Amino acid sequence: MKILIWQTAYLGDVVLTTPLIRTLKRHFPSSQVAFAGRSFIRELFVGLNVELITFDKGFWESFEVIEKLREFHIAISPHISARSALILFMAGVPTRIGFDRSELRWLYTHTVKHKWGIHEVDRNLELLKPLGIREFERMPYLFVSEEERKQARNKFKLPKTFAVLSPFSNFRLKEWNIDRWLELSKRLSIASVVVGTDTQRAKVFENTESINLIGKTSLRELMAVISLSKVVISCDSAPVHIANALGVPALSIYTATSPDYGFYPLIGDYVKPELYCSPCSPNPKVCRTGTQACLSMAGVDDVLEGLDRLLS
């Protein structure tokens, strides 16, 4: 039997589907499990025994991936887009499982109720219940080798003990005020390493004591750096989930989003604003009040207190 997991969303969303891989392999050890996602899965899933099918959402690429999927017997899709439902339908996969809030949900053979108020991991694992699975491998998992850790420590001259700071997101309304990040980096009792891909904003950390790795790491190197850290402090973004998948605790700083959407650290803690308009949405693009007050609502003291709770 060939089983496909389909998740073409962002990096953090993909990390949180690894419990699906682990659970399926546990319950169907003789089956072949494959994963379809964006090209970054080639780096992300190094060391995981899973077939990888890359799909970067190109028009003609859609027809190519449909042909690749025709040999699968079961497809499980945490992704709720119409394109996901349509591709799996056109590929003729006999058993197609998705959420009831998915676009074109009638193209799935089985739908599962999508629930807010629970972790994304648990929400995804509900998709396995139509297969009769009731016992789950809940923790996300990624692999980084000792050699990769050694190379990262030497290349980036990492201290023995440090915190990773991840201030940036694909959604600006998920980002804590940058001045607060700068103050936090000065007040931390341990060294800090700043990560991210936004090279245009990297210069704000140039005159700090933090090791600035923004735009300087590959995905594998980022994973190695995180695996060496004592804690990850991040906005509501992928490094939180990468950290947990590598056994590292994380502290999330919420702004427009909320732990109620289910993307909080499984290992760690969080700080969230208390505002009448909060939460906004899982992936907010425009502030509904026009104030963007949530970006500065959490104070540095709040974050330091959360860090003390976490590390104590």
C-alpha positions in Angstrom: 0.0 0.0 0.0 1.2 3.5 -0.9 0.2 6.4 1.4 0.7 10.1 0.6 0.8 13.1 3.0 0.1 16.3 1.1 1.1 19.6 2.8 2.3 22.4 0.5 2.1 25.2 3.0 4.8 27.0 4.9 7.9 25.5 6.6 6.4 25.4 10.1 3.2 23.8 8.9 5.3 21.0 7.3 7.3 20.4 10.4 4.0 19.9 12.3 3.0 17.1 9.9 6.0 14.9 10.9 3.8 13.1 13.6 1.6 11.9 10.7 4.7 10.3 9.1 5.7 8.7 12.3 2.3 7.4 13.2 1.6 6.0 9.7 5.0 4.2 9.7 4.2 2.7 13.2 0.7 1.4 12.1 1.5 0.4 8.5 5.2 -0.7 8.7 5.1 -2.6 5.4 3.5 0.3 3.5 5.4 3.0 1.6 4.8 6.5 3.0 5.5 9.6 0.8 5.3 13.3 1.4 4.4 16.0 -1.2 5.4 19.6 -0.4 7.5 22.5 -1.5 11.1 22.0 -2.6 12.5 22.8 0.9 11.4 19.4 2.0 14.5 18.0 0.3 16.6 19.7 3.0 14.1 19.5 5.9 13.6 15.8 5.7 17.2 14.6 5.4 17.6 11.5 7.5 13.9 10.7 7.5 12.9 7.5 5.7 10.1 8.9 3.5 9.7 9.3 -0.3 9.7 13.0 -1.2 7.6 14.6 -4.0 8.3 18.2 -4.6 5.6 20.6 -5.8 6.1 24.4 -5.9 2.6 25.2 -7.2 3.5 25.9 -10.9 0.7 25.5 -13.4 2.3 22.9 -15.7 3.9 21.3 -12.6 0.4 20.5 -11.4 -0.1 18.1 -14.3 3.2 16.5 -13.7 2.5 15.9 -10.0 -0.9 14.4 -10.9 0.8 11.7 -12.9 3.1 11.0 -10.0 0.3 10.5 -7.6 -1.8 8.0 -9.6 0.0 5.1 -8.0 -1.1 6.0 -4.4 -3.9 4.3 -2.5 -4.5 6.8 0.3 -3.9 10.6 0.4 -4.0 12.6 3.6 -4.2 16.4 3.2 -3.9 18.9 6.1 -3.8 21.6 3.4 -7.2 23.1 2.8 -6.7 24.8 -0.6 -8.9 24.1 -3.6 -5.8 23.2 -5.6 -4.9 20.4 -3.1 -8.4 18.9 -3.2 -8.5 19.1 -7.0 -5.1 17.6 -7.7 -5.7 14.6 -5.4 -9.1 14.1 -7.0 -7.7 14.3 -10.6 -4.9 11.9 -9.6 -7.6 9.4 -8.8 -6.3 8.4 -5.4 -9.0 6.0 -4.1 -9.1 7.2 -0.5 -8.7 11.0 0.0 -8.9 12.5 3.5 -9.1 16.2 4.3 -10.7 18.7 6.6 -14.4 19.7 6.5 -13.3 23.4 6.1 -11.2 22.6 3.0 -12.1 24.3 -0.2 -13.8 21.8 -2.6 -14.3 19.5 0.4 -16.7 17.3 -1.6 -13.8 16.1 -3.6 -12.5 14.2 -0.6 -13.8 10.7 0.1 -13.6 11.3 3.9 -13.7 14.6 5.8 -12.7 15.2 9.4 -14.0 18.1 11.5 -11.4 20.9 11.7 -11.2 22.2 15.3 -9.7 25.4 16.7 -8.6 25.3 20.3 -6.3 22.3 20.0 -2.7 22.0 18.8 -2.1 21.8 15.0 -0.4 18.4 15.7 -3.5 17.0 17.3 -5.7 18.6 14.6 -3.6 16.9 11.8 -3.6 13.5 13.6 -7.4 13.5 13.5 -7.1 12.9 9.8 -5.9 9.4 10.5 -9.1 8.3 12.3 -10.9 7.3 9.1 -8.0 4.7 8.7 -8.9 3.3 12.2 -5.9 4.8 13.9 -6.5 5.9 17.5 -2.9 5.8 19.0 -0.6 8.5 17.8 3.1 9.5 17.7 2.5 13.1 18.8 5.9 14.8 18.9 7.3 16.4 15.7 10.7 15.0 14.7 13.6 16.2 12.5 17.1 14.9 12.2 20.4 16.7 12.5 23.7 14.7 12.5 26.6 15.3 14.9 28.8 16.3 12.0 26.3 19.0 10.9 26.3 20.3 14.5 30.1 20.4 14.6 30.4 22.1 11.3 27.8 24.8 12.3 29.5 25.5 15.6 32.9 25.9 13.9 31.6 27.9 10.8 29.6 30.4 12.8 31.9 30.4 15.9 29.0 29.6 18.2 29.4 29.9 22.0 28.9 26.9 24.2 25.5 28.2 25.5 23.3 30.6 23.6 19.7 31.5 22.8 18.4 31.7 19.2 16.4 34.8 18.5 14.0 34.7 15.5 12.3 38.1 15.0 10.9 37.8 11.5 7.9 36.1 9.8 6.2 35.9 6.4 3.5 38.0 8.0 4.5 41.3 9.4 1.6 41.3 11.9 3.2 38.3 13.6 6.4 40.2 14.3 7.1 41.7 17.8 8.4 45.3 17.7 12.0 45.3 16.5 13.1 47.7 19.2 11.9 45.2 21.8 14.0 42.6 20.1 17.0 44.8 20.3 16.4 45.5 24.0 15.9 41.8 24.7 19.2 40.9 23.0 21.0 43.3 25.4 19.3 42.1 28.5 19.6 38.4 28.0 21.9 36.7 30.6 23.3 34.3 27.9 24.7 34.9 24.4 22.2 35.2 21.5 22.2 34.3 17.9 19.8 36.0 15.5 18.4 34.0 12.6 16.1 34.7 9.7 16.0 35.2 5.9 15.1 38.9 5.7 18.6 40.3 4.8 17.2 43.8 4.2 16.5 44.1 7.9 19.5 42.2 9.1 21.5 45.5 9.6 19.4 46.4 12.6 21.4 43.8 14.6 24.8 44.8 13.2 25.8 46.9 16.3 24.6 44.5 18.9 26.4 41.8 20.7 24.3 39.1 19.1 25.8 36.8 16.5 24.0 37.9 13.3 23.2 34.9 11.1 20.3 36.5 9.2 20.5 35.3 5.6 23.8 33.4 6.3 22.5 29.9 6.8 21.0 27.2 4.7 18.0 25.4 6.1 20.2 22.5 7.3 22.6 25.0 8.9 19.7 26.7 10.6 18.5 23.4 12.0 22.0 22.6 13.3 22.3 26.0 15.0 18.9 25.6 16.6 19.8 22.1 17.7 22.8 23.5 19.6 20.9 26.2 21.3 19.6 26.3 24.9 16.3 27.9 23.9 14.6 29.5 20.9 12.8 32.8 21.3 10.6 33.6 18.3 7.6 35.2 16.9 4.8 32.8 15.8 6.9 31.2 13.1 8.7 28.1 11.9 11.8 28.2 14.2 9.4 27.4 17.2 8.4 24.1 15.6 11.9 23.3 14.3 13.2 23.7 17.8 10.6 21.4 19.3 11.2 18.8 16.6 14.9 18.8 17.6 14.1 18.6 21.4 14.8 22.3 22.1 12.4 24.4 24.1 10.9 27.5 22.6 9.3 30.7 23.8 6.8 32.2 21.4 6.0 35.9 21.4 2.5 36.5 20.1 1.2 39.6 18.5 -1.8 39.4 16.1 -2.1 35.7 16.4 -2.9 33.5 19.4 -2.0 30.1 20.9 -5.8 29.4 20.5 -5.0 28.6 16.8 -2.9 25.7 17.9 0.7 26.7 16.9 2.1 27.2 20.4 5.3 25.4 21.5 4.8 21.7 22.6 8.0 22.1 24.5 8.1 25.6 26.0 5.9 28.6 26.8 4.5 31.7 25.3 3.8 35.4 25.9 0.6 36.8 24.4 -1.1 40.3 24.3 -4.4 41.0 26.0 -6.3 43.2 23.6 -10.0 43.5 22.8 -9.2 42.7 19.1 -7.1 39.7 19.8 -6.7 37.3 18.2 -6.8 38.6 14.7 -6.4 35.6 12.4 -4.0 32.6 11.9 -2.1 34.5 9.1 -3.1 38.2 9.4 -2.3 40.5 6.5 -4.1 43.8 7.6 -4.7 45.2 11.1 -8.5 45.4 11.5 -8.2 48.4 13.9 -5.4 50.2 12.0 -3.4 50.6 15.2 -1.1 47.5 15.1 -1.1 47.9 18.9 -0.4 44.2 19.4 3.1 44.5 17.9 4.3 46.3 21.0 1.9 45.0 23.6 4.3 42.4 25.1 7.1 44.0 27.1 10.7 42.8 27.4 10.1 42.1 31.1 7.2 39.8 30.1 9.5 37.9 27.8 12.3 37.6 30.3 9.8 36.4 33.0 8.6 33.8 30.5 12.1 32.7 29.8 12.9 32.4 33.5 9.8 30.2 33.9 10.8 28.1 31.0 14.4 27.6 31.9 13.8 27.1 35.7 
